[in-house]
Amino acid sequence: MKNEMEILFDAVSDNEGFARVAVAAFIAHLNPTVEEMADVKTAVSEAVTNSIIHGYGNLRGYRKEERGPEEVHKGKVRLRCVLDRDILHIEVADSGTGIEDVKKAMEPLFTTKPELERSGMGFAFMEAFMDDLEVESALGKGTVVRMVKKIGTGSWIDCEG
């Protein structure tokens, strides 16, 4: 059975938690282990945070008391998930600044924002927690992060589709 969902949301840091919960709800029927669920949520969190902070430069997020509701960042993050039986495919995409050197950006501890106390471990975490990771990026056009993870042994209800 194949199932798909796609969400487009504003590139503000408050939406990182929303993305984590959305993916968790999407895979919940597969009865993932606590570890599998944590792995997926962490990987999604890292990918979305990279889009917001590095792709769009949104450092504070949306806070009504700080900036007012009319100042939501114009950038969007697209989260797409496809479940093909027990294989989860996740795609996080933005139209932000892009990554100059993807290979360098994927090195552990590399960060372009040390002043923000960024650890440079985002891609390393994605790679460690998921079964596959691919990153495509073009300067001035944005970045697409694709991740794959097998979840358990499948749903307790065997659905053919």
N, C-alpha and C positions, 0 to 999 in steps of 0.2 A: 504494500500500500504506500502511496506517495501523498504527502501533505505539504503545503507551502503557505508561508505567510510573509508579508512585507509591510514594513512600517517606515514612514518618513517623519522625522521629527527635527525640531530646531536644534542647532548646534550650541546648546548651552549645557553646562556641566550638570545641572539638575536632572537632565534627561538620561544620564548614565545609569542611574538606578532603575529607571523605567525600562531601559533596554534589557538589563539583567533579568528583571522580573518577567518581562514579556517572553524571553527565550525560555526561562525556567517553566513558565506556564505552558508553553508550546510543546515541551518535551515531557511534561509531567506524566502523561498517560503511558509512557514507556517504563515507568517505575525505575528511574535511574537511582543508582546508589547515591549516598550523600556525597561521596568523593566525586563521582561523575558530575553531579549537579554543581558542586563547587568549582570544578574545573571549567565547565562551560560558562558559568556566570563570571568567573575571573577573566577568562579569555575575552568574552564579550565586553566586559568592563574596560579592559586594556585597549581593545580596538576602538571602542567608542570614545574613550578618553583621548586617545591619540588623535582621532579626527577632530575633536573639539579643541584641544589645546594646541596641537601642532599644525593641523590643517587650517584651522580658522583663527587661531590666536585668542580664543575666548578664555580668559584667565579667571574670571570671577563667577561666571554663570549668571543666571537670571535671579535677581533678588529685588522684589518690589521696593523695599525700603532703601535700597542702594541706588538704583538707577531709574526706576519707573517702568511700567509695563510696555511703553512704546519702544523700548530699546532692546528688544529681543534680537539676538544676532541673526542676520539675514541668511546665514549658511544653513544647510540642511545635511543631516546624516541619514543614509538609507540603510536599514537593517533588513536583510532578507534571509529567511531560513527555509530549507527544504529538508523534509524527513523522507528518506527512501528506506522504508522498513525501519531498521534500527541504526541507520547511518544518518547523522545530522550534518548538513552542509550549512555553513553560516557565511554570509557576505556582509561586510560593513564597508560602505563607500561614502566618500565625500567629494566635493568639487573644490577643495581648498588649495593650498599652496603647492602641494605635492612634495615628494621626497627627492632630494638631489641625488643621493647615493643610497639605494635600498639596501645593498649588501652591508654598507657601513652602518646604516641605521639599525640593522638587525643584530649587530654585535652587542653582547651583554655589556652594560654600563655606559654605552654611548648615548648621550642626550644632547639635543640642541638647546635645551632650556635648563642649564645647571642652576641659574639664578632662582628658579622656581622649586629647587630641591627635587627635581625629577630624577629618579633612580636609573633610568636607562635600561630598565628590565622588562618593559612592556612586551616587546616581540619575543624575548626569551621566555617569558611566562606563557604567552600564546603557544609557542613552539613546544614547551614542556607539557602543557595541559591538554593539547589537542593532538590528534593523530597525524594531521597534515596541516601545513600553513604555507600559503602563497601570498606574496605582496606585489602588486603592480602599482606603479606611480609614474606620473609625468608632471614636471614642474609647471605650475600655473593651471593645471587641469584637475588635480586631485589624486586620491589614492583609493585602491580597492584591496581589502584584506579578505582572503578566503580561507576558511578553516573547516576541517572535517573531523568528526569524532564518532566512533561507534559507541552506542549506548547499550550497555547490558546485553541481554539476550533477546530483547524485543518485548512487546506488550504481552500482558497475560491474556489478552483477547487476540486471537489470531484472525486478523482481518485480511481478506483478499480484495484487491482493488485494481 
